[in-house]
Amino acid sequence: MQLGWVDFSKEDREKVLDVMNLLQEQGAVDEIGIGMIRDAFANLFFPGTSTVQTVAKYFLIVPYVLKEATEGRYGNEPAKILRRVDQEEKDCGIRLLQNCPGEDGIIGRRVLPANWVARKPSNIYWNGICTYGICTRDLTIPELIRVAVFMQGQKQLSALGNKGNEAAGIDPDDVDAGRETALQLFSVPDDYYGDWRAELSVQLTASEAGFLRNKIETSVPASLLAYLLKNRIDVEKYTSFAAIYEDIGAAVPPELARAMQLACDFNRLVYTSRVRYNYILSDGQNADAAAEWQTIAANMAHMVSVDINDVMQTLQVNNGRLKRFLTRLQTALIAGDLGEADQALLDREIEIKSRSRAKLCRRDDFSNDIWIGGRYLDYRFFSARRIITDIYRDEEAEHV
C-alpha cells in the first residue's frame, strides 16, 4: 500500500513524518490499541525520551545550533534561519562521521554527506530539550525563531531610541540584542562559548555530562530517569523493566514505586493478550505462542491481576473504549472463558482498524511462524539506558 499526503507547511510535514516514524519504531506495533497507556507510563518514567533517540550528545548539539540562530548569527529572516539551521545540523552530522567513524547513533550515517534525513535531530530531540529546561520556552522551533527575531527587533528599536541621531553605529547593539535574546531562550553548558565544533564528538564532555544530568534531575525530579541518574544505578545490568522494579522498587519514593508496580502488572496483562493474539492468529499453530500460552495458562490469576481502574486514574487516561476492552478481556481470562477472550481481541482489533484491515480477520494471509505485535513493554527504558550510560561514561572520563 502506498501513502500520500498534501502538506501546507513545514510543520504539517513534520507532523506526518512523526506519525509515520512511530509506525517504524521498535515495539511500536500495537494491534490491540494499548499505546495510549504504554506511552503515558513511558512519559511518567522517562520523560523527554523517545525510541528514536540515539545518543545524549544531540540534547546539546541541537541547542548549540539553535542558540546561534536566536543570537542572530543566521540573519533575521525566519525562513532563511530555518534553512540555515537545517544545513548546520547536516554539517554537524558530517563532522561526527569524520571524527567518530566507528560510533553508533550518528543520525544520517547511511545518507551523509550527499543527502540528509527527513526527520532531523532537532525534531527527534526537541521534546526532551524543552522538557529538561534546556530551552526555556515550550514552543515549536519555527515559533521559537519567530519569537527570537521579534525580540531582537524590539531591542534594536529600543537602541535606536536611546541613540537618537547616533543610531548609525548600531552593529554592537545588534550583537548584544541577539545574545541577550538567546540567554532568555536557552540554557547551555560553558562548552558552547568556546569552539564547540572544533572536536565535535558523539561523546559528551565531562561538563556537558554534568550539565545534562543536573537538568534532568532538577526538571523531572519525580521520574525514574532522574532517580537512576541521581543514585548512579548501573542500568546496563537490567534486561527488562520488571527487573528494574524487582531490584530497586523498595528503594524508590513510594509514589514512583506504586506506579512501577502498576506498570509491571499492566505489562503482564498486555503480554498475555499478545501471546493469545498470536495463538489465535495462527489457529494454535505458532509453536512459540502455543508454548508461551501453556505457561501463562498455568499462572493466569497472576498474569492478569492488574487494577485497570487504578491504571487509568493514575495516568489520567480517559478512554472508555480502551477501558471496556481491557476489563472485558481480563474478566474473560480470569473466568477461563477463552472464547470470550478471543472475541474481545477480535472485536478490539476491528474497532481500532476496521474489519478489512484487522489481521485476525485475514489469518490466511500470515505465516504461522511469525510473531506480530511485540511482547513485554519496556516503557522506553532501553532508549533511556543509552542516554544514562552516555552521561555516566563521559562524567567518568574526566577522572581518567
C-alpha positions in Angstrom: 0.0 0.0 0.0 1.3 3.5 -0.8 0.5 6.6 1.2 0.4 10.2 0.1 -0.5 13.5 1.6 -0.6 17.2 0.9 1.2 19.4 3.4 0.8 23.2 3.5 3.8 24.0 5.8 7.0 22.5 7.2 5.2 22.0 10.5 2.5 19.9 8.7 5.1 17.8 7.0 7.0 17.1 10.2 3.7 16.1 12.0 3.1 13.5 9.3 6.7 12.3 9.4 6.3 11.9 13.2 3.3 9.6 12.8 5.0 7.6 10.0 8.1 7.2 12.2 6.1 5.9 15.1 4.9 3.1 12.9 8.5 2.0 12.3 9.8 2.3 15.9 10.8 -0.9 17.7 8.0 -2.2 19.7 5.5 0.3 18.4 3.3 -2.3 16.6 0.1 -2.1 18.6 -2.6 -4.5 17.2 -4.9 -4.0 20.2 -4.6 -0.3 20.8 -2.9 -0.1 24.2 -0.4 2.5 23.1 -2.1 5.3 25.0 -1.3 3.6 28.3 2.1 2.4 27.2 3.1 6.0 26.3 1.7 7.5 29.4 3.7 5.2 31.6 6.8 5.9 29.5 6.3 9.6 29.8 6.0 9.2 33.6 9.1 7.1 34.0 11.4 8.5 31.2 10.1 12.0 30.2 11.8 13.7 27.3 12.9 10.4 25.7 11.7 8.7 22.6 12.5 5.3 20.9 14.3 7.0 18.0 16.8 9.0 20.1 20.3 7.6 19.7 23.0 9.4 21.8 22.8 12.0 24.6 25.0 14.5 22.7 22.2 15.6 20.5 20.4 17.1 23.5 23.2 19.7 23.3 24.2 19.9 19.6 20.7 21.0 18.7 20.5 23.8 21.4 24.0 24.9 20.3 22.8 25.4 16.7 19.5 27.0 17.8 21.2 29.3 20.3 23.4 30.6 17.5 20.2 31.1 15.4 18.5 33.0 18.2 21.6 35.2 18.7 21.1 36.5 15.2 24.1 34.8 13.7 22.0 33.3 10.8 20.2 36.6 9.9 16.8 37.9 10.8 14.5 36.3 8.3 12.8 33.2 9.8 12.6 31.1 6.6 16.3 31.6 5.9 17.2 31.0 9.5 15.4 27.6 9.5 17.1 26.6 6.3 20.5 27.5 7.8 19.6 25.5 11.0 18.9 22.5 8.8 22.2 22.9 7.0 24.1 23.3 10.3 22.5 20.1 11.6 23.6 18.3 8.5 27.1 19.7 8.7 27.3 18.5 12.3 26.4 15.1 11.1 29.2 15.1 8.6 31.7 16.2 11.3 30.5 13.5 13.6 31.1 10.9 10.9 34.6 12.2 10.3 35.5 12.5 13.9 33.8 9.3 15.2 33.8 6.8 12.3 33.1 3.8 14.4 30.5 5.2 16.7 26.8 4.1 16.6 24.0 6.6 16.8 25.0 9.2 14.3 21.9 10.4 12.7 22.1 10.3 8.9 25.0 7.8 8.8 23.5 6.0 5.9 22.9 9.0 3.7 25.5 11.6 4.6 27.3 13.5 3.1 25.4 13.5 -0.2 21.9 13.6 1.4 20.2 14.4 4.7 17.4 12.8 6.7 13.7 13.7 6.7 13.4 13.6 10.5 16.2 15.7 11.8 17.9 15.7 15.3 16.1 18.9 16.2 12.8 17.1 15.6 13.8 13.9 17.4 15.2 15.7 20.5 13.1 18.8 20.8 10.6 17.5 23.3 13.4 16.4 25.6 15.3 19.7 25.2 12.1 21.6 26.3 11.2 19.0 29.0 14.7 19.3 30.6 14.6 23.1 30.5 17.5 23.5 28.1 15.1 25.6 26.0 13.1 27.8 28.3 10.1 28.2 26.1 7.6 25.5 25.2 7.4 26.4 21.5 8.0 24.7 18.2 11.3 25.5 16.6 9.7 27.8 13.9 7.8 29.6 16.7 11.0 30.0 18.7 12.8 31.5 15.7 10.0 34.0 15.1 10.0 35.0 18.8 13.8 35.5 18.7 13.6 37.6 15.6 10.8 39.7 17.2 12.7 40.1 20.5 15.8 41.2 18.7 13.8 43.7 16.7 12.3 45.2 19.8 15.7 45.6 21.5 17.2 47.1 18.3 14.3 49.6 18.2 15.0 50.5 21.9 18.7 51.0 21.0 17.7 53.3 18.2 15.5 55.4 20.5 18.3 55.7 23.0 20.9 56.7 20.4 18.8 59.3 18.5 20.8 60.6 15.6 23.8 58.5 16.6 22.0 55.3 15.7 24.2 54.7 12.7 26.6 52.8 15.0 24.0 50.1 15.9 26.0 47.0 15.0 27.4 46.3 18.5 23.8 46.7 19.9 22.6 44.2 17.3 25.0 41.7 18.6 24.2 42.4 22.2 20.5 42.2 21.5 20.9 38.8 19.9 23.0 37.4 22.8 20.5 38.8 25.3 17.6 37.2 23.5 19.4 33.8 23.3 20.2 33.9 27.0 16.4 34.2 27.7 15.7 31.2 25.4 18.4 28.7 26.1 20.4 27.3 29.0 23.6 25.6 27.8 26.9 24.5 29.3 30.1 26.6 29.1 31.4 24.4 26.2 29.1 26.4 23.9 31.1 29.6 24.4 34.3 28.1 23.0 34.6 26.5 19.6 32.2 23.7 20.2 32.5 22.4 16.7 36.3 22.1 16.8 36.4 18.5 18.0 32.7 17.6 17.8 32.1 14.0 19.0 29.2 11.8 19.9 30.6 11.7 23.4 29.7 14.4 25.9 32.5 16.4 27.5 32.6 16.0 31.3 31.0 19.4 31.8 28.3 18.6 29.3 27.5 15.3 31.0 27.3 17.1 34.4 25.1 19.8 32.9 22.7 17.3 31.3 22.5 15.2 34.5 21.6 18.3 36.5 19.0 19.5 34.0 17.3 16.1 34.1 17.4 15.8 37.9 16.0 19.2 38.5 13.4 19.4 35.7 11.8 16.0 36.2 12.8 15.1 39.8 10.0 12.6 40.4 10.8 10.5 37.4 12.5 7.1 37.3 15.1 8.6 34.9 16.1 11.2 37.5 16.2 8.6 40.3 18.5 6.3 38.2 20.9 9.2 37.5 20.9 10.7 41.0 21.7 7.3 42.5 24.0 6.3 39.8 22.2 3.0 39.2 24.0 0.6 36.9 21.3 0.4 34.2 23.3 -2.0 32.0 22.5 -4.9 34.2 18.8 -4.7 33.6 17.2 -6.7 30.7 13.6 -5.6 31.3 11.5 -3.0 33.1 10.3 -5.7 35.5 13.9 -6.4 36.5 14.4 -2.7 37.5 11.3 -2.8 39.7 12.4 -6.1 41.3 15.8 -4.6 42.2 15.0 -1.0 43.3 11.3 -1.0 43.8 11.6 -1.0 47.6 14.1 1.9 47.5 12.4 4.5 45.2 9.9 7.0 46.6 6.5 5.5 47.4 4.6 7.2 44.5 7.2 6.1 42.0 7.2 2.5 43.4 3.4 2.3 43.2 3.5 3.5 39.5 6.2 1.0 38.7 4.2 -1.8 40.2 1.1 -0.8 38.2 3.2 -0.7 35.1 4.5 -4.2 35.7 1.0 -5.5 36.5 -0.3 -3.9 33.3 2.6 -5.3 31.4 1.7 -8.9 32.3 -1.9 -8.4 31.0 -0.5 -6.9 27.8 1.9 -9.8 27.3 -0.9 -12.3 27.9 -3.1 -10.6 25.3 -0.2 -10.6 22.8 0.5 -14.2 23.3 -3.2 -15.1 22.9 -3.4 -12.8 19.8 -0.6 -14.7 18.1 -2.1 -18.0 19.2 -5.4 -17.3 17.6 -3.9 -15.6 14.5 -2.1 -18.9 13.8 -5.0 -21.1 14.9 -2.7 -22.5 17.5 0.0 -23.4 15.0 2.6 -20.9 16.2 4.8 -23.1 18.3 6.2 -20.1 20.2 2.8 -18.7 21.1 1.5 -22.2 22.0 4.3 -22.8 24.4 4.0 -19.4 26.0 0.3 -19.8 26.3 0.7 -23.1 28.3 3.0 -21.3 30.8 0.6 -18.3 31.1 -2.5 -20.6 31.5 -0.9 -22.3 34.5 -0.4 -18.9 36.2 -3.4 -16.9 34.8 -4.5 -15.2 38.0 -1.1 -13.6 38.5 -0.7 -12.7 34.8 -3.9 -10.6 34.6 -4.0 -9.3 38.1 -4.0 -5.6 37.4 -6.3 -2.9 38.7 -7.4 -1.4 35.4 -9.3 1.5 37.1 -6.2 2.4 39.1 -4.0 2.4 35.9 -6.4 4.7 34.1 -6.8 7.1 37.0 -3.1 7.2 37.9 -2.2 8.0 34.3 -5.2 10.3 33.8 -6.1 8.3 30.7 -9.7 8.8 29.7 -10.7 6.3 27.0 -13.9 4.4 27.6 -13.5 2.0 24.7 -10.0 1.0 25.8 -11.1 0.5 29.4 -14.1 -1.6 28.3 -11.8 -3.8 26.2 -9.3 -4.3 28.9 -12.0 -5.1 31.5 -13.8 -7.5 29.2 -10.5 -9.3 28.3 -9.4 -9.5 31.9 -12.8 -10.8 33.1 -12.9 -13.5 30.4 -9.4 -14.7 31.1 -10.0 -14.9 34.9 -13.1 -16.9 34.2 -11.3 -19.2 31.8 -13.7 -18.3 29.0 -11.2 -18.3 26.1 -14.0 -18.0 23.5 -15.0 -14.7 25.1 -11.4 -13.6 25.4 -10.7 -14.4 21.8 -13.8 -12.5 20.7 -12.7 -9.5 22.8 -9.4 -9.4 21.0 -11.1 -9.7 17.6 -13.7 -7.1 18.4 -11.0 -4.7 19.6 -8.8 -5.0 16.5 -11.9 -4.4 14.3 -12.8 -1.4 16.4 -9.5 0.3 16.0 -8.7 -0.8 12.4 -11.9 -1.8 10.7 -12.8 -5.4 9.6 -10.9 -5.2 6.3 -7.6 -4.3 8.0 -7.8 -6.5 11.1 -5.3 -9.3 10.9 -7.4 -11.6 12.9 -10.0 -11.4 10.0 -7.3 -12.3 7.5 -5.5 -15.2 9.2 -4.6 -17.0 6.0 -2.5 -14.0 4.9 0.1 -14.6 7.6 2.6 -17.3 8.2 2.2 -19.4 11.3 5.8 -18.9 12.4 5.9 -15.1 12.6 5.2 -13.1 15.8 3.1 -9.9 15.5 2.7 -7.1 18.0 5.7 -7.2 20.3 6.0 -9.0 23.7 6.7 -7.2 27.0 6.7 -3.4 27.1 9.9 -1.7 28.1 8.3 1.8 28.5 11.3 3.3 26.7 13.8 2.0 29.2 16.2 0.8 26.5 16.2 4.2 24.9 16.8 6.0 28.2 19.5 3.5 29.1 21.7 4.8 26.3 21.2 8.4 27.4 22.1 7.4 31.0 25.2 5.4 30.1 26.4 8.3 27.9 26.2 10.6 30.9 28.0 8.1 33.2 30.7 7.4 30.7 31.5 11.0 29.9 31.4 12.1 33.6 33.9 9.3 34.4 36.2 10.4 31.5 37.1 13.5 33.5 38.7 11.4 36.2 40.6 9.0 33.9 
